Amino acid sequence: MTTAPHGAAPQDPSSQGAPPQDADPQPDPQQPDPQQPVPAWRPGAPAGETPRTVVHRRLATGLSHSTGDPLVLHLTGLGGDAWEATVARVEDGVALIEDGVALIEVSAAEAVTLRAEWRVPCVGATAYWTPDTDASRWLPPSWTVPRTVSLAFGAPIASLVGSRDRALCTAAAGETAAPVRVGAGVVEESGEFAFTVEQDLTPDGPPLRLRIDLSGRHFAATLRAVTDWWAEGVEHPGVAPAARMPAYSTWYSLHQNVDAAVVERQAALSADLGIESIIVDDGWQTADRTRGYGHCGDWEPNTAAFPELAAHVAEVHRLGLAYLLWYAVPFTGRHNDAWDRFKGVILREMPQMEAAVLDPRHPEVRGYLIEKVSRAVEEWGMDGVKLDFIDLFAVADPPPAPAGADHDTVHEGVRRLLADLDARLRRTRPDVIVEHRQPYVSPSLWPYATMVRATDCPLSPAENRQRIVDCRLTAGPLAVHADMIMWNAAETPESVAVHLINALFSVPQISVDLAAQTPGQSAALRFWLGVFRRHADVLQLGDLEPGRPDLGYPLISAHDQRTSVVARYAPLPVALPDRDGSDGPRTLLVANADRDPVVVLTATRQERALALVQDCRGEILSETVLDLVPGVNPVTVPTGGLLTLTREH
């Protein structure tokens, strides 16, 4: 372990409030210091003026770049010098003196803003991965504004991906509740890729903790290692079985036009397809059908549509489905009584939504929301709740805490709200189902959720696929649900299957009028929902390996000891998993979502396998014995179809 104590470099008292001071001797300007980063231009950076103490230090990590050069951290303390840093190298979660992964911790004896920066050679880089739902996978420039992540928005993790999907550098911060500012990008002046993490430290607060991985493994493996690190000491209550089975959502299919009769009709049709839960979205709490959120906040049932809500829920249960109810948690709408009651305790108004965001720092706000949401389970007998818009609590510049607030920060208020709500719901239903969605994917929210859904992307299967994979890579113990799957009434069965295959490595949420489907559409839906159900363990819990994040994951695989599943979204070859004797997966499933029906299997040795080919409806097209040869083995699998390959021992 290496330590850089706060007294490591002498400090000149006259430097307080002076220009930045480097903890190391200044290098000869004629002889470039290889450890000193080339200055990178950033918009808004102060030019020659610093309003407070600025202290720079360098910290050796013990890691080396792919070029063999050492990785050095540049630490900057803004506002004080009473801080110290330590570093340990780890392998597979155990502290060892080996290359691969380093853990850095910086603690402070007085309040300070601590910024860590390091750079890696931008050699062979193909993509920059983050959980940010609005980000591309292109390499950003270093002058891109850092993203602020917190409990209610995002997660402090990123990966620079290189050739063969190997991570050039994967990094994460340990603080996943308080705001952390995360930046990255190409340094034009040097051809490097810079990472920055900035966190406000206090003596009694959490330290800055960083995990930097230069092991060169598949980027998905490095991200899984981060989730394991985040999970240390975190208790999760588990996932109810229904949360891992296909679901039906009323949002895209019905929007606000919901009532007891139509929900029960869709529930009956869902049960026949093997769907195990129904999520009733916006509209249950209002007779208004003009969208917007002006009628959110009172959370009383629209009795014209749901005259006996508890009896209605019991009928859905009789049909065999779990029942979840939607709440836009932060909102109080202009047309609700709650608007006047809470107008003095809001974080911000959102006129475009006819609503305001409540301030969770106030105990009256939290108590009100907990009472309202708990009724779904305690009074109406529901199995869970869909908690929407939690990310809107993440206000960039919140107002001062209102009078009577018992928390100073918004993230503390949000965590208290969700923790108290979770405890209340589990008193009545220990296996309660709670849905969150992107972008509120922080590991600090894991204890209060059962599942997390990809954010809204209607009729965009490729986007749904990418969001699902991004979510899966850092979801920890949570079930990952697709965004609601819909299609045009004139869609072909093959295209319906393509929509479903794009969500294959998640829990699908179906949102079409099931009574209006053609026989072909219904057959495709039934077949693929059966695939989801039969192979849920490997699809959801197997080792996930998505390929080419720079191209939107055109080939994705998951495997366990018995089965390997590959989904093909482009005309790419599918490599048979290596298998020695009786070891390795015996069954290979290949789902073809591409328009090219020729699936090329590549093998490393000669072997024999039984090949079953089904079309998008599940109809068997062929069942033959294949004599696979080393190299290329073409098999015809139609669009929306499935190849099941059973390999001989």
C-alpha positions as CSV (number, residue, x, y, z in Angstrom):
1,M,0.0,0.0,0.0
2,T,1.3,3.4,-0.9
3,T,0.4,6.5,1.1
4,A,0.6,10.2,0.1
5,P,0.1,11.9,3.5
6,H,-1.2,15.5,3.6
7,G,2.1,16.5,5.0
8,A,4.1,15.0,2.2
9,A,4.9,18.3,0.7
10,P,5.8,21.5,2.5
11,Q,3.2,24.2,2.3
12,D,4.1,27.9,2.2
13,P,1.6,29.8,4.4
14,S,1.8,32.7,2.0
15,S,0.3,30.5,-0.7
16,Q,-3.1,30.4,0.8
17,G,-5.4,31.9,-1.8
18,A,-2.5,32.2,-4.2
19,P,-2.1,30.5,-7.6
20,P,-2.1,26.7,-7.6
21,Q,0.8,25.1,-5.7
22,D,2.3,21.7,-6.8
23,A,3.3,19.4,-4.0
24,D,6.4,18.3,-6.0
25,P,9.3,20.4,-7.1
26,Q,8.8,22.2,-10.4
27,P,10.4,20.5,-13.4
28,D,12.9,22.2,-15.6
29,P,10.7,23.9,-18.2
30,Q,13.3,22.8,-20.8
31,Q,12.9,19.2,-19.8
32,P,9.3,18.0,-20.0
33,D,8.2,16.0,-17.0
34,P,6.8,12.7,-18.3
35,Q,4.4,12.5,-15.3
36,Q,3.0,16.0,-15.8
37,P,0.0,15.9,-18.1
38,V,-0.1,18.1,-21.1
39,P,-2.4,21.0,-20.4
40,A,-5.9,20.4,-21.9
41,W,-8.2,23.3,-22.8
42,R,-11.5,23.3,-20.9
43,P,-14.1,26.0,-21.4
44,G,-14.7,28.2,-18.4
45,A,-11.4,27.3,-16.7
46,P,-10.0,30.3,-14.7
47,A,-7.0,32.0,-16.4
48,G,-4.5,33.0,-13.7
49,E,-7.0,33.6,-10.9
50,T,-7.7,31.2,-8.1
51,P,-10.0,32.3,-5.3
52,R,-8.8,29.7,-2.7
53,T,-6.1,27.3,-1.8
54,V,-5.3,24.8,-4.6
55,V,-2.9,21.9,-3.9
56,H,-1.7,19.5,-6.5
57,R,-0.2,16.1,-5.7
58,R,0.7,13.0,-7.8
59,L,0.1,9.5,-6.7
60,A,1.7,6.4,-8.2
61,T,-0.9,3.6,-8.6
62,G,1.4,0.7,-9.3
63,L,-0.5,0.0,-12.5
64,S,0.9,0.2,-16.1
65,H,-0.7,1.3,-19.3
66,S,-0.7,-1.1,-22.3
67,T,2.3,0.8,-23.5
68,G,4.2,-0.1,-20.4
69,D,4.2,3.4,-18.9
70,P,3.1,3.8,-15.3
71,L,-0.4,5.1,-14.5
72,V,-0.1,8.2,-12.3
73,L,-3.1,10.0,-10.6
74,H,-3.0,13.8,-10.4
75,L,-4.9,14.8,-7.3
76,T,-6.1,18.4,-6.8
77,G,-7.5,19.7,-3.5
78,L,-9.6,22.9,-4.0
79,G,-9.9,24.7,-0.7
80,G,-7.4,22.9,1.6
81,D,-4.4,20.6,2.0
82,A,-5.5,18.5,4.9
83,W,-6.2,15.4,2.9
84,E,-4.3,12.2,2.2
85,A,-4.5,9.4,-0.4
86,T,-3.8,5.7,-0.3
87,V,-3.6,3.1,-3.0
88,A,-3.8,-0.7,-3.0
89,R,-3.7,-3.1,-5.9
90,V,-6.2,-5.9,-6.2
91,E,-7.0,-9.0,-8.1
92,D,-10.4,-10.6,-8.1
93,G,-11.4,-8.5,-5.1
94,V,-8.4,-9.5,-2.9
95,A,-5.7,-7.0,-2.2
96,L,-2.5,-8.2,-3.8
97,I,0.6,-6.6,-5.1
98,E,-0.1,-7.4,-8.8
99,D,-1.0,-5.4,-11.9
100,G,-4.6,-5.1,-13.0
101,V,-6.8,-3.1,-10.6
102,A,-6.1,-0.4,-8.1
103,L,-8.2,1.0,-5.3
104,I,-7.6,4.6,-4.3
105,E,-9.0,6.3,-1.3
106,V,-8.7,10.0,-0.4
107,S,-9.9,11.2,3.0
108,A,-10.0,14.7,4.3
109,A,-9.5,16.3,7.8
110,E,-11.3,19.5,6.6
111,A,-13.8,20.4,3.9
112,V,-12.2,20.2,0.5
113,T,-13.3,19.6,-3.1
114,L,-11.0,16.8,-4.4
115,R,-10.5,16.2,-8.1
116,A,-8.7,13.1,-9.4
117,E,-7.4,13.0,-13.0
118,W,-5.6,10.3,-14.8
119,R,-4.9,9.6,-18.5
120,V,-4.4,6.5,-20.6
121,P,-2.9,6.3,-24.1
122,C,-5.8,6.5,-26.6
123,V,-4.5,3.5,-28.6
124,G,-7.0,1.3,-30.4
125,A,-10.0,2.9,-28.6
126,T,-13.4,2.2,-30.1
127,A,-16.0,3.3,-27.6
128,Y,-16.6,5.2,-24.4
129,W,-19.2,3.3,-22.3
130,T,-21.2,5.0,-19.5
131,P,-24.7,4.2,-18.0
132,D,-25.9,7.6,-19.3
133,T,-29.0,6.9,-21.3
134,D,-28.6,9.9,-23.6
135,A,-24.9,9.3,-24.4
136,S,-23.5,7.9,-27.6
137,R,-20.6,5.5,-27.5
138,W,-18.4,7.9,-29.4
139,L,-15.3,9.2,-27.8
140,P,-16.1,12.7,-26.3
141,P,-13.5,15.5,-26.3
142,S,-12.0,16.3,-22.9
143,W,-13.7,19.7,-22.8
144,T,-17.1,18.1,-22.6
145,V,-18.9,19.3,-19.5
146,P,-18.7,16.6,-16.7
147,R,-21.8,14.8,-15.8
148,T,-23.1,15.0,-12.3
149,V,-24.3,11.7,-10.9
150,S,-26.1,11.1,-7.6
151,L,-28.6,8.8,-5.9
152,A,-31.4,9.7,-8.2
153,F,-29.5,10.1,-11.4
154,G,-26.9,7.8,-13.1
155,A,-23.9,6.0,-11.6
156,P,-20.2,6.9,-11.3
157,I,-18.8,4.4,-13.7
158,A,-17.2,4.5,-17.2
159,S,-15.1,2.3,-19.5
160,L,-12.9,3.1,-22.4
161,V,-13.2,0.2,-24.7
162,G,-10.7,-1.0,-27.3
163,S,-10.4,-3.7,-29.9
164,R,-11.9,-7.1,-29.3
165,D,-14.1,-5.4,-26.7
166,R,-11.3,-5.3,-24.2
167,A,-11.4,-2.5,-21.6
168,L,-8.5,-0.1,-21.9
169,C,-9.6,1.5,-18.6
170,T,-12.7,0.9,-16.5
171,A,-13.1,3.2,-13.6
172,A,-15.8,3.8,-10.9
173,A,-16.3,5.9,-7.8
174,G,-17.4,4.3,-4.5
175,E,-19.7,7.2,-3.6
176,T,-23.1,6.4,-5.2
177,A,-25.5,8.7,-3.2
178,A,-24.0,12.2,-2.9
179,P,-23.3,14.1,-6.1
180,V,-20.1,13.2,-7.9
181,R,-18.9,14.9,-11.0
182,V,-17.5,12.6,-13.6
183,G,-15.7,13.7,-16.7
184,A,-13.8,12.1,-19.6
185,G,-12.6,12.7,-23.1
186,V,-9.9,12.8,-25.7
187,V,-7.1,15.3,-25.0
188,E,-6.5,16.8,-28.4
189,E,-3.1,18.2,-27.3
190,S,-1.6,14.8,-26.5
191,G,-3.8,12.0,-28.0
192,E,-4.6,10.7,-24.5
193,F,-7.9,9.9,-22.9
194,A,-8.5,11.7,-19.6
195,F,-10.7,10.6,-16.8
196,T,-11.7,13.0,-14.0
197,V,-13.7,12.4,-10.8
198,E,-14.6,15.3,-8.4
199,Q,-16.2,14.9,-5.0
200,D,-16.8,17.3,-2.1
201,L,-15.1,15.8,1.1
202,T,-15.7,16.5,4.7
203,P,-14.1,15.1,7.9
204,D,-17.3,13.2,8.8
205,G,-18.4,12.3,5.3
206,P,-17.4,9.4,3.0
207,P,-14.0,9.5,1.4
208,L,-13.3,9.6,-2.3
209,R,-12.9,6.0,-3.4
210,L,-11.9,5.0,-6.9
211,R,-11.5,1.6,-8.6
212,I,-9.3,1.7,-11.7
213,D,-9.1,-1.4,-13.8
214,L,-6.3,-1.8,-16.5
215,S,-6.6,-5.6,-16.6
216,G,-7.5,-5.6,-20.3
217,R,-10.4,-8.0,-19.8
218,H,-13.7,-7.9,-21.7
219,F,-15.3,-4.6,-20.8
220,A,-18.4,-6.4,-19.5
221,A,-16.3,-8.4,-17.1
222,T,-14.7,-5.3,-15.7
223,L,-18.1,-3.7,-15.2
224,R,-19.4,-6.8,-13.4
225,A,-16.4,-6.6,-11.1
226,V,-17.4,-3.0,-10.3
227,T,-20.9,-4.1,-9.4
228,D,-19.4,-6.8,-7.1
229,W,-17.3,-4.0,-5.5
230,W,-20.4,-1.8,-5.0
231,A,-22.4,-4.7,-3.6
232,E,-20.0,-5.3,-0.7
233,G,-22.0,-4.9,2.5
234,V,-25.2,-4.1,0.6
235,E,-28.2,-6.3,1.6
236,H,-30.9,-6.9,-1.0
237,P,-34.3,-8.5,-0.1
238,G,-34.4,-10.6,-3.2
239,V,-36.5,-10.6,-6.4
240,A,-40.0,-12.0,-6.4
241,P,-40.4,-14.7,-9.0
242,A,-43.1,-12.7,-10.9
243,A,-40.6,-9.9,-11.5
244,R,-38.5,-12.2,-13.7
245,M,-41.4,-13.4,-15.8
246,P,-43.0,-11.5,-18.8
247,A,-45.2,-8.6,-17.9
248,Y,-48.0,-6.6,-19.5
249,S,-48.0,-2.8,-19.3
250,T,-51.0,-0.6,-20.1
251,W,-49.0,2.5,-21.0
252,Y,-48.4,2.3,-24.8
253,S,-51.4,0.2,-25.5
254,L,-54.0,2.2,-23.5
255,H,-52.3,5.3,-22.2
256,Q,-54.7,7.0,-19.8
257,N,-57.8,5.1,-21.2
258,V,-57.8,2.5,-18.5
259,D,-60.7,1.1,-16.5
260,A,-61.4,-2.1,-14.6
261,A,-63.1,-3.9,-17.5
262,V,-60.4,-3.2,-20.1
263,V,-57.6,-4.1,-17.6
264,E,-59.3,-7.4,-16.7
265,R,-59.7,-8.2,-20.4
266,Q,-56.0,-7.6,-21.1
267,A,-55.1,-9.5,-17.9
268,A,-57.1,-12.6,-19.1
269,L,-55.4,-12.6,-22.5
270,S,-52.0,-12.0,-20.9
271,A,-52.5,-15.0,-18.6
272,D,-53.2,-17.2,-21.6
273,L,-49.8,-16.2,-23.1
274,G,-47.8,-16.9,-19.9
275,I,-47.5,-13.3,-18.7
276,E,-47.4,-13.2,-14.9
277,S,-48.0,-9.6,-14.0
278,I,-49.8,-6.5,-15.2
279,I,-48.7,-2.9,-14.6
280,V,-51.4,-0.3,-14.7
281,D,-49.9,3.0,-15.6
282,D,-51.2,6.6,-15.7
283,G,-55.0,7.2,-15.8
284,W,-56.2,5.2,-12.8
285,Q,-56.1,8.4,-10.7
286,T,-57.9,10.8,-13.0
287,A,-60.8,11.1,-15.4
288,D,-58.7,13.5,-17.5
289,R,-57.4,12.0,-20.7
290,T,-55.2,14.8,-22.1
291,R,-51.9,13.5,-20.8
292,G,-49.7,15.8,-18.7
293,Y,-49.2,15.5,-14.9
294,G,-51.5,18.2,-13.6
295,H,-53.8,15.5,-12.1
296,C,-51.0,13.7,-10.1
297,G,-50.5,14.2,-6.4
298,D,-53.8,13.3,-4.6
299,W,-53.5,9.7,-5.7
300,E,-57.2,8.8,-5.3
301,P,-58.7,6.3,-7.7
302,N,-61.0,7.5,-10.5
303,T,-64.1,5.9,-9.2
304,A,-65.9,6.1,-12.6
305,A,-63.2,3.8,-14.0
306,F,-62.4,1.8,-10.9
307,P,-65.5,1.8,-8.7
308,E,-64.2,-1.1,-6.5
309,L,-60.4,-1.1,-6.8
310,A,-59.7,-3.8,-4.3
311,A,-62.3,-6.2,-5.9
312,H,-60.8,-5.4,-9.3
313,V,-57.3,-6.4,-8.1
314,A,-58.8,-9.6,-6.6
315,E,-60.2,-10.5,-10.0
316,V,-56.8,-9.9,-11.7
317,H,-55.3,-12.2,-9.0
318,R,-57.9,-14.8,-9.8
319,L,-56.7,-14.8,-13.4
320,G,-53.2,-15.6,-12.1
321,L,-51.4,-12.2,-12.5
322,A,-49.6,-10.0,-10.0
323,Y,-50.7,-6.4,-10.0
324,L,-48.5,-3.2,-10.0
325,L,-49.8,0.4,-9.8
326,W,-48.0,3.5,-11.2
327,Y,-47.1,6.5,-9.2
328,A,-45.3,9.6,-10.5
329,V,-43.7,10.0,-7.1
330,P,-42.2,13.6,-7.1
331,F,-45.2,15.3,-8.7
332,T,-47.9,17.4,-7.3
333,G,-50.1,18.7,-10.1
334,R,-51.8,22.0,-10.5
335,H,-55.3,20.4,-10.5
336,N,-54.9,18.5,-7.3
337,D,-55.6,19.5,-3.7
338,A,-52.0,18.6,-2.9
339,W,-50.8,21.6,-5.0
340,D,-51.9,24.2,-2.4
341,R,-50.9,22.0,0.6
342,F,-47.3,21.7,-0.5
343,K,-46.6,24.8,-2.5
344,G,-44.1,25.9,0.1
345,V,-42.1,22.7,0.0
346,I,-41.1,22.1,-3.6
347,L,-37.8,21.8,-5.4
348,R,-38.9,23.3,-8.6
349,E,-41.9,24.0,-10.8
350,M,-42.3,22.3,-14.2
351,P,-44.9,24.4,-16.0
352,Q,-44.6,22.2,-19.2
353,M,-45.9,19.3,-17.1
354,E,-48.4,21.3,-15.1
355,A,-46.7,20.0,-11.9
356,A,-44.1,20.7,-9.4
357,V,-41.4,18.5,-7.8
358,L,-41.9,18.0,-4.1
359,D,-39.0,18.5,-1.7
360,P,-38.2,15.1,0.0
361,R,-36.1,16.8,2.7
362,H,-39.3,17.7,4.5
363,P,-40.8,15.0,6.7
364,E,-44.4,16.0,5.9
365,V,-43.7,15.5,2.2
366,R,-42.2,12.0,2.8
367,G,-45.0,11.0,5.2
368,Y,-47.7,12.1,2.7
369,L,-46.1,10.2,-0.2
370,I,-45.5,7.0,1.9
371,E,-49.2,7.0,3.0
372,K,-50.5,7.5,-0.5
373,V,-48.2,4.8,-2.2
374,S,-48.7,2.3,0.6
375,R,-52.4,2.1,0.0
376,A,-51.8,0.2,-3.2
377,V,-50.5,-2.8,-1.2
378,E,-52.2,-2.3,2.2
379,E,-55.7,-1.3,1.2
380,W,-56.1,-2.5,-2.4
381,G,-54.1,-5.7,-2.1
382,M,-51.6,-5.1,-4.9
383,D,-48.3,-6.9,-5.4
384,G,-46.2,-3.9,-6.0
385,V,-45.7,-0.4,-7.4
386,K,-44.1,1.3,-10.3
387,L,-42.2,4.4,-9.0
388,D,-41.7,6.8,-11.8
389,F,-39.7,10.0,-12.3
390,I,-37.4,9.6,-9.3
391,D,-34.7,11.2,-11.4
392,L,-36.5,14.5,-11.3
393,F,-35.5,14.8,-7.6
394,A,-31.9,15.3,-8.9
395,V,-32.0,19.1,-9.1
396,A,-28.7,20.7,-10.2
397,D,-29.0,23.7,-7.9
398,P,-31.7,22.9,-5.2
399,P,-33.1,25.8,-3.1
400,P,-32.2,26.0,0.6
401,A,-33.9,23.3,2.7
402,P,-37.4,24.6,3.7
403,A,-38.4,25.3,7.3
404,G,-39.0,22.1,9.1
405,A,-36.8,20.0,6.9
406,D,-34.9,17.2,8.7
407,H,-32.3,16.6,6.0
408,D,-29.9,19.1,4.5
409,T,-29.4,17.4,1.2
410,V,-31.8,16.2,-1.4
411,H,-30.2,12.8,-1.9
412,E,-30.5,12.2,1.9
413,G,-34.2,13.0,1.7
414,V,-34.7,10.8,-1.3
415,R,-32.9,7.9,0.4
416,R,-35.0,8.3,3.5
417,L,-38.2,8.4,1.5
418,L,-37.4,5.2,-0.4
419,A,-36.1,3.4,2.6
420,D,-39.1,4.2,4.8
421,L,-41.5,3.4,1.9
422,D,-39.8,0.0,1.4
423,A,-40.0,-0.8,5.1
424,R,-43.7,0.1,5.1
425,L,-44.5,-1.9,2.0
426,R,-42.7,-5.0,3.2
427,R,-44.6,-5.1,6.5
428,T,-47.6,-6.0,4.5
429,R,-46.0,-7.8,1.6
430,P,-42.4,-9.0,2.2
431,D,-42.0,-10.0,-1.5
432,V,-43.3,-6.6,-2.8
433,I,-42.3,-5.8,-6.4
434,V,-40.9,-2.2,-6.9
435,E,-40.0,-0.9,-10.4
436,H,-37.4,1.8,-11.0
437,R,-36.2,2.8,-14.4
438,Q,-33.2,4.4,-16.1
439,P,-31.6,6.8,-15.4
440,Y,-32.0,6.2,-11.6
441,V,-29.7,3.2,-11.5
442,S,-27.5,4.0,-8.6
443,P,-26.3,1.0,-6.5
444,S,-27.5,2.9,-3.4
445,L,-31.0,2.4,-4.7
446,W,-30.7,-1.4,-5.0
447,P,-32.1,-2.2,-1.5
448,Y,-35.3,-0.3,-2.4
449,A,-36.1,-1.8,-5.8
450,T,-36.9,-5.2,-7.3
451,M,-36.5,-4.4,-10.9
452,V,-35.2,-1.6,-13.2
453,R,-36.7,-0.8,-16.6
454,A,-35.0,0.6,-19.7
455,T,-36.2,4.2,-20.2
456,D,-39.0,4.9,-22.8
457,C,-38.1,4.2,-26.4
458,P,-41.4,3.3,-28.1
459,L,-41.1,1.3,-31.4
460,S,-37.3,1.5,-31.3
461,P,-36.1,-2.1,-30.9
462,A,-32.4,-1.3,-31.4
463,E,-32.5,1.5,-28.8
464,N,-34.4,-0.9,-26.4
465,R,-31.7,-3.5,-26.9
466,Q,-28.9,-1.0,-26.2
467,R,-30.6,0.4,-23.1
468,I,-31.3,-3.1,-21.8
469,V,-27.7,-4.2,-22.1
470,D,-26.4,-0.9,-20.5
471,C,-28.7,-1.5,-17.6
472,R,-27.8,-5.2,-17.3
473,L,-24.1,-4.5,-17.0
474,T,-24.5,-2.6,-13.7
475,A,-27.9,-3.6,-12.3
476,G,-26.5,-5.8,-9.6
477,P,-29.2,-8.0,-8.0
478,L,-32.1,-6.3,-9.8
479,A,-34.2,-7.9,-12.6
480,V,-33.9,-5.8,-15.7
481,H,-37.0,-5.1,-17.7
482,A,-37.3,-3.9,-21.3
483,D,-39.1,-0.8,-22.2
484,M,-42.6,-1.6,-23.1
485,I,-42.7,-3.4,-26.4
486,M,-45.3,-2.2,-28.9
487,W,-45.7,-2.5,-32.7
488,N,-47.9,-1.2,-35.5
489,A,-51.1,-3.1,-36.1
490,A,-49.9,-3.9,-39.6
491,E,-46.6,-5.3,-38.5
492,T,-45.6,-8.8,-39.8
493,P,-45.1,-11.7,-37.4
494,E,-41.4,-11.7,-38.4
495,S,-41.1,-8.0,-37.3
496,V,-43.0,-8.7,-34.0
497,A,-40.4,-11.4,-33.3
498,V,-37.6,-9.0,-34.1
499,H,-39.0,-6.6,-31.5
500,L,-39.0,-9.4,-28.9
501,I,-35.5,-10.7,-29.8
502,N,-34.1,-7.2,-29.2
503,A,-35.4,-7.6,-25.6
504,L,-34.2,-11.2,-25.2
505,F,-31.8,-10.6,-22.4
506,S,-34.4,-8.8,-20.2
507,V,-37.9,-9.3,-18.8
508,P,-40.2,-8.2,-21.7
509,Q,-43.1,-5.9,-21.0
510,I,-45.7,-6.2,-23.6
511,S,-47.9,-3.2,-24.4
512,V,-50.2,-3.8,-27.3
513,D,-54.0,-4.5,-27.4
514,L,-53.8,-8.3,-27.2
515,A,-57.4,-8.6,-28.4
516,A,-56.5,-6.9,-31.7
517,Q,-53.6,-9.1,-32.8
518,T,-53.6,-11.2,-35.9
519,P,-53.2,-14.9,-35.6
520,G,-49.6,-14.6,-36.9
521,Q,-48.7,-11.8,-34.5
522,S,-50.2,-13.8,-31.6
523,A,-48.3,-16.9,-32.6
524,A,-45.0,-15.0,-32.7
525,L,-45.7,-13.4,-29.3
526,R,-46.7,-16.8,-27.8
527,F,-43.6,-18.6,-29.1
528,W,-41.1,-16.0,-28.0
529,L,-42.7,-15.5,-24.6
530,G,-42.2,-19.2,-24.2
531,V,-38.5,-18.8,-25.0
532,F,-38.2,-16.1,-22.4
533,R,-39.9,-18.3,-19.8
534,R,-38.1,-21.5,-20.5
535,H,-34.6,-20.0,-20.6
536,A,-35.1,-17.2,-18.0
537,D,-32.2,-18.4,-15.9
538,V,-29.5,-18.1,-18.6
539,L,-31.1,-15.1,-20.3
540,Q,-31.3,-13.1,-17.1
541,L,-28.8,-14.6,-14.7
542,G,-26.1,-16.0,-17.0
543,D,-22.8,-14.4,-17.9
544,L,-23.7,-11.6,-20.3
545,E,-21.2,-10.7,-23.1
546,P,-22.3,-8.0,-25.4
547,G,-20.2,-7.3,-28.4
548,R,-19.1,-4.0,-30.1
549,P,-20.7,-1.3,-28.0
550,D,-19.5,1.2,-30.7
551,L,-22.0,-0.5,-33.1
552,G,-24.9,-0.8,-30.6
553,Y,-24.3,-4.5,-29.6
554,P,-24.9,-6.3,-32.9
555,L,-24.2,-9.6,-31.3
556,I,-25.0,-10.5,-27.7
557,S,-24.5,-13.8,-25.8
558,A,-25.2,-15.2,-22.4
559,H,-24.3,-18.5,-21.0
560,D,-24.4,-20.8,-18.0
561,Q,-22.9,-24.3,-17.5
562,R,-25.6,-25.9,-19.6
563,T,-26.8,-23.4,-22.2
564,S,-25.4,-20.6,-24.4
565,V,-27.7,-18.1,-26.0
566,V,-26.7,-15.8,-28.9
567,A,-28.8,-13.1,-30.4
568,R,-27.8,-11.9,-33.8
569,Y,-28.8,-8.4,-34.9
570,A,-26.5,-8.1,-37.9
571,P,-25.1,-10.5,-40.5
572,L,-22.3,-11.6,-38.2
573,P,-20.8,-15.1,-37.7
574,V,-21.6,-17.0,-34.5
575,A,-18.7,-18.8,-32.8
576,L,-19.6,-22.1,-31.1
577,P,-18.5,-21.9,-27.5
578,D,-15.3,-23.9,-26.8
579,R,-16.0,-27.3,-25.4
580,D,-13.6,-29.9,-24.2
581,G,-15.1,-33.4,-24.0
582,S,-18.2,-33.1,-21.7
583,D,-17.3,-29.6,-20.4
584,G,-19.0,-26.4,-21.6
585,P,-22.6,-25.7,-22.6
586,R,-24.2,-28.6,-24.5
587,T,-27.1,-26.5,-25.9
588,L,-26.7,-23.4,-28.1
589,L,-29.6,-21.2,-29.0
590,V,-29.2,-18.7,-31.8
591,A,-32.0,-16.1,-32.3
592,N,-31.9,-14.3,-35.6
593,A,-33.1,-10.7,-35.7
594,D,-31.3,-9.9,-38.9
595,R,-32.9,-9.9,-42.4
596,D,-30.1,-12.3,-43.6
597,P,-31.3,-15.9,-43.1
598,V,-27.8,-17.4,-43.5
599,V,-26.4,-17.9,-40.0
600,V,-22.7,-18.8,-40.2
601,L,-21.5,-21.0,-37.3
602,T,-17.7,-21.0,-36.8
603,A,-16.2,-24.1,-35.1
604,T,-12.7,-24.9,-33.9
605,R,-13.0,-28.7,-34.2
606,Q,-15.1,-31.4,-35.9
607,E,-18.2,-32.4,-34.0
608,R,-21.8,-33.6,-34.5
609,A,-24.9,-31.7,-33.3
610,L,-28.7,-31.9,-33.7
611,A,-30.0,-28.7,-35.3
612,L,-33.6,-27.7,-34.8
613,V,-34.8,-24.6,-36.8
614,Q,-38.0,-22.8,-36.0
615,D,-39.6,-19.8,-37.6
616,C,-40.9,-16.7,-35.9
617,R,-44.1,-18.6,-34.9
618,G,-42.3,-21.6,-33.5
619,E,-43.2,-23.8,-36.4
620,I,-40.5,-26.5,-37.0
621,L,-38.8,-26.0,-40.4
622,S,-36.1,-28.6,-40.1
623,E,-34.6,-31.0,-37.6
624,T,-31.3,-32.5,-38.9
625,V,-27.9,-33.8,-37.7
626,L,-25.1,-31.5,-38.6
627,D,-21.5,-32.6,-39.0
628,L,-19.7,-29.5,-38.1
629,V,-16.3,-28.9,-39.4
630,P,-13.5,-26.6,-38.3
631,G,-14.2,-23.2,-39.8
632,V,-17.4,-22.0,-41.5
633,N,-20.8,-23.9,-41.2
634,P,-23.8,-22.1,-42.7
635,V,-27.3,-22.8,-41.4
636,T,-30.5,-21.2,-42.7
637,V,-32.5,-19.5,-39.9
638,P,-35.3,-17.2,-41.0
639,T,-35.7,-13.7,-39.7
640,G,-37.4,-13.9,-36.3
641,G,-36.5,-17.6,-36.1
642,L,-34.6,-19.7,-33.6
643,L,-31.9,-22.3,-34.1
644,T,-31.4,-24.8,-31.2
645,L,-28.2,-26.8,-31.5
646,T,-27.7,-29.8,-29.2
647,R,-24.1,-30.9,-29.2
648,E,-23.1,-34.5,-28.7
649,H,-21.0,-35.4,-25.6
